[in-house]
Each structure stands twice: as C-alpha cells, then as structure tokens.
Amino acid sequence: MTRSLVPRHGAYELYWYVASERQRVFERRIAGRPRPWTDDSILQTYKFCNVYRAADRVSQYMISEVCYHDVSIRKCCDLRACGFAA
C-alpha cells in the first residue's frame, strides 16, 4: 500500500529560517555580543548543533588537535580520526 505524498506548506521556509537564524546566533555569540542572541524562544532555550559541521566543538578539536600535528605522525592521523569519530 502506497500513500501519495502531500506537501507540507511552509516546511521548506521553516527549515531555512531555523538554519539561518541558528547561524546568526552562532555569529553573534562568537562576536561576544550579550544574550539573547535571538528573539526566537526555542533557539534561546535549547541547544542546537552549528549550521556548519566544522564550527562544532568536536570538529574544532579534531582540526586543531588530531589532524594538523607533526608530519611524522601523519600516517596514523587517519586512524586516530576514525577512532575519534566512532
């Protein structure tokens, strides 16, 4: 049994609103502006991942502490990155 797809009006717009507002929150926080960084009560109350994965705390750790160290340990870098992500 298959059902026909019914578009949810406004879902696309809501998705992009949340993504863009979340990015604005991130930029305001990084710039050192005081709270609240948004008027959106949900984004004020709950934590969300960053819009860009590389901006997440764990990804920043991977970039600074795992991937870009001494060239002599570069061979095991991929293995360490895989182990860290698991």
C-alpha positions as CSV (number, residue, x, y, z in Angstrom):
1,M,0.0,0.0,0.0
2,T,1.5,3.3,-1.0
3,R,0.3,6.7,0.0
4,S,0.6,9.8,-2.1
5,L,2.9,12.5,-0.9
6,V,1.2,15.5,0.5
7,P,3.4,18.6,0.6
8,R,3.6,20.4,3.9
9,H,3.3,24.0,3.1
10,G,5.8,26.2,4.9
11,A,8.2,23.3,5.8
12,Y,10.9,24.5,3.4
13,E,10.6,28.1,4.6
14,L,10.7,26.9,8.2
15,Y,13.8,24.8,7.6
16,W,15.7,27.7,6.1
17,Y,14.5,30.1,8.8
18,V,15.9,27.9,11.5
19,A,19.2,27.3,9.7
20,S,19.8,31.0,9.0
21,E,18.7,32.1,12.5
22,R,21.0,29.5,14.1
23,Q,23.9,30.8,12.0
24,R,23.1,34.3,13.2
25,V,23.1,33.1,16.8
26,F,26.5,31.5,16.3
27,E,28.0,34.6,14.7
28,R,26.6,36.9,17.5
29,R,27.9,34.6,20.2
30,I,31.4,34.3,18.6
31,A,31.4,38.1,18.2
32,G,31.0,38.4,22.0
33,R,27.6,40.1,21.9
34,P,25.5,39.7,25.0
35,R,22.5,37.4,25.3
36,P,19.9,37.0,23.9
37,W,21.3,36.4,20.5
38,T,17.9,35.8,19.0
39,D,14.3,36.7,19.6
40,D,13.3,33.1,18.9
41,S,12.3,31.4,22.2
42,I,13.1,27.9,21.0
43,L,16.6,28.9,19.9
44,Q,17.1,30.8,23.2
45,T,16.0,27.8,25.3
46,Y,17.5,24.7,23.6
47,K,21.0,23.9,22.2
48,F,21.4,23.0,18.6
49,C,24.4,21.9,16.5
50,N,26.0,24.5,14.3
51,V,24.9,25.0,10.8
52,Y,28.4,24.2,9.5
53,R,29.9,21.0,10.9
54,A,33.4,22.5,11.0
55,A,32.2,25.0,13.6
56,D,31.1,22.4,16.1
57,R,33.3,22.0,19.2
58,V,34.2,18.4,18.4
59,S,35.1,19.2,14.8
60,Q,37.3,22.1,16.0
61,Y,39.1,19.7,18.4
62,M,39.7,17.3,15.5
63,I,41.0,20.0,13.3
64,S,43.3,21.5,15.9
65,E,44.4,18.5,17.9
66,V,44.2,15.5,15.7
67,C,44.7,16.4,12.0
68,Y,47.4,19.1,12.0
69,H,50.2,17.9,14.1
70,D,53.7,16.7,13.4
71,V,54.1,15.3,9.8
72,S,55.9,12.3,11.3
73,I,52.6,11.1,12.9
74,R,50.6,11.8,9.7
75,K,50.4,8.1,9.0
76,C,48.3,7.4,12.0
77,C,46.2,10.5,11.7
78,D,43.5,8.8,9.6
79,L,43.3,6.0,12.1
80,R,43.0,8.4,15.0
81,A,40.4,10.5,13.2
82,C,38.3,7.3,12.6
83,G,38.7,6.2,16.2
84,F,37.7,9.6,17.5
85,A,34.6,9.7,15.3
86,A,33.4,6.2,16.4
